[in-house]
Amino acid sequence: MDGNTGKQGKIEEFRYYEMPVGRYDLALLGDKWITNYQTGEQHFHNFFEIGYCHYGKGNVYLGEKAPKYRKGSISLIPASFPHGVQSAPGSICYWEFLYIDISGFLGKCCGEDAYTKDKMQQSLIHIPFLVESKEYPRLSGVVKAILDENREKKSRSREAVNGYLYVLLQELVRLNENVSLGHGGNALHVEKIRPALFYVDFHYNEDIKIKKLAEACNISEPYFRRLFVECMNVAPLEYINMVRIQKACDILRKGDIPMNALAWKVGFSSVSTLERNFKKIVGDTPKQWKLKGANQGFVSYHTRALRGW
């Protein structure tokens, strides 16, 4: 990417992960994650991320906020939300991470019952949180259970994890209810743009106007733009394109598809528009990206996305 960093001058990294075949969870475990964390540029993912801090201290950067973490802290980061971890000076920290394909898992649980799936997704958290194990022991217990199942790889581990995932989603719904009742500052703001997030998730393949998103939230378009950046740390159009490119990556890794069909499926008006946005966010053309990931297990694509209007 060139040196032009746009109006706001910030660049974030897009890290795309592939789920193991037949799974809805991906765990990053072990000694590799014992280190002195330096945020550098913040990054975002294509799946919901849960981090568990075994020991150490520092700050988790969630957009413009940086709450302190310690042993037993749990980070809950929705997909597409920029974040990073910064260890305290001289502190060696041990985090382990869990990525959840929430939409895919709910699709398995709900089958053709789209209404129940949609209601469940709407009830989950859509902003990042840093919580403590002692305050949310049930949430902590199920997160550690999923990490341990991935670590130990016992018989019927996949079935056990799927059971834990269902409990985990219920705990995330409860957490969201507690936050909504408390009317915390940024959480209350996100409630205002929540209809827009749902709209993008379900209509990303259509021609989405920012005015339409503002109307869905019952607020003016200028206020919606400001509020969206405050909550999500990216502008609305950037967010829409991030979602579209993530969907394009999902389609590409499942098989071959003509570029004109791919552009149509994810909401771009032409192949050139698809390729321009793909190159901007991922760093490669769709064909180059697919070749890099061909015949691999799980892949982490470290890419860069410009944040700006």
Secondary structure, DSSP 8 states (H G I E B T S, - for coil): --S--TTTTEEEEEEEE---TT-SEEEE-SGGGEE----SS-EEESSEEEEEEEE--EEEEETTB--EE-TTEEEEE-TT--EEEEE-TT--EEEEEEEE-HHHHHHHHHTT-HHHHHHHHHHS--S-EEEETTTSHHHHHHHHHHHHHHHH--TTHHHHHHHHHHHHHHHHHHHHHHHHHHT-HHHHHHHHHHHHHHHHHHHTTS---HHHHHHHTTS-HHHHHHHHHHHHSS-HHHHHHHHHHHHHHHHHHHS---HHHHHHHHT-SSHHHHHHHHHHHHSS-HHHHHHHHTT-SS-EEEEEEEE--
